[in-house]
Amino acid sequence: MGRPPDITRLASLRGARDLIDRDFAAQVSITALAAQAGYSRYHFVRVFRAAYGATPGEYLSRRRIERARELLRTANLTVTEVCFLVGFSSVGSFSSRFSELTGCPPSEYQRRARGAHGVPPIPGCMVLMWGAATGRVRNNGEAQQAVASVAFPDGKEQP
């Protein structure tokens, strides 16, 4: 019989995951997450994978793609705008990861969504202007948070 789980460490691990969920568009330091959770960097990656089925980097990438899918469906933004808003720094890596996880490139995904539903309900300029009008946009990270809160106004995760 194994040792009982360390509840404090599990809570710290969940806190790290929650931080990734909340700040998905920002640069996330695995070393800082690990230190905050009370693990060495490499042990943190192992226990995170064991708990959540993915490394912190994979988890972050999946979270960003989830947000990108929602923005591509609901906001009238270009693929490039979405790429940077969700935290990728390269359109090529964004497109590759998006295709890997969804089975089609982001431009095709967006084209299919527009074909099925017409013009997206949220104009891209309104997404960005809303953040600026409410004082929420002062830098790129805050612009990304403003977009996320417009795309998910009820604060709930979307499928």
N, C-alpha and C positions, 0 to 999 in steps of 0.2 A: 504494500500500500504506500502511495506517495505522500509527500508532505501536503498539507492543506495550502491552498493558494494564499499568497500574501495580499490581503485585501487592500492595504495601502498602496502597494505597487500596482495592483490592477486598476485602482482609481486613478493613479498617476498616468497609467497607460491610456485609459479612457480620456483623461484630460488632454493628452497629446493628440489623440484622434480628433477630439472636439475642436482643438486649435486648428488642425488641418482643415476640418470642415468649415470653420468660420473664416479662416484667412486663406482660403484656397487660391486666391489670385495673387497673393504676396509671395515673396521669396521665403521659403521655409527651410530653416537650418535643422538638419537631422541631428547634428551635434548638440544644438541648443535644446531640441525636444528631448533628446536622450538624457541630458543633464537635468532638465526640469523633472523628468519622470524618475530620476534616480538610477539610471543605467549607464553603462558605457555605450558608446555609439554602436558597436557591433552586436552587443548583447541586446540592445534596444531593437535593432532591426530584426533579430531572431525572434524575440518575444512578441513583437508587433505582428510579424508574419504568422506566428502560431495563433495569436488571438484573433486576427482579422483576415487571414488568408491572403495577405499581400504585404510587401514591404511598405514602409512609409512613403517612399517615392512612387511606387505603383499605386498606392491608395490615393495619393495626391493627384496623380495623373488621371485616374479614373474620376475623381471628384471634379476636376477641371473639365473633362469631357462631358460629364453629366450636365454641368452648367452651360457648356457650349451648345449642347444639343437643345437645351431649353431656349437659349437666346436665338439660335438659328431658326427655331420654330416660331418664336413669339415676337421677336424684334426685327425691325427692318434695318439690319446692320450687315456689313460685308463680312465675308469669312475672315479677312485680315483684322477687322475691328474686333470681332469676337475672339480671335486668337489672342490678341494682346489683352483684352478685357478679362479673360479667364486666367491669365498668368503665364501663358507660353511666351517665349522670347523669339521664337522662330516659326514662321508659317509652315516651313517644311516639316519640322518635327511635330507641330500641331496636326498637320494633315496626315502624316504617317500614323501617329498614335490614334487619331480619330478614326481613320480607316481600319486600323487593327482592331479597335474595340467595337465599332458599329458595322463594319462590313462594307462601308462605302465612304468615299471622300466627303468632306464637309460641304463642298459646293453641290454635290449630288444630293446629299441629305437635305440641304436647304431647298433645292429645286423641287424635290419630291414633296416637302412640306408645303411649299407655296402652291404647287399644283393641286394638292389635296384641299387646302384651306384658303387659297387666294392670298391677298396681301396680309402680312403679319399684323396683328392687332396693335402692336406697340411700335410707333415710328422710332427709329434709332435716334433721331435728334431729340425726341422727347425723353428718351431714356437718359441721355447725357444732360439735357437741360434740366430735368427734374432734380438730378443730383446737384447741379450748380445752383439752382433756385433755392434749394433747401439748405445751402451752405455745406453740403456733404462732400463736394468735390473741391479739394484743394491740391491734390496730387493724384498721380495715376492710381495708386492703391485705393484712394477714397473713391475715385471714379468707378473702379471695379466693384467696390462694395455697393455703390449707388445702383449700378446696373443689376447686381444680384438681388437687391431688395426690391427693385421694380419688377424684375422677372419673377420673383417669388414674394408677392406682396403679403401673403398670409403667414410667411415665415416657415411654411411647411415644405418638406422635400417633395419634389414632383417626380413621377416615374420617368 
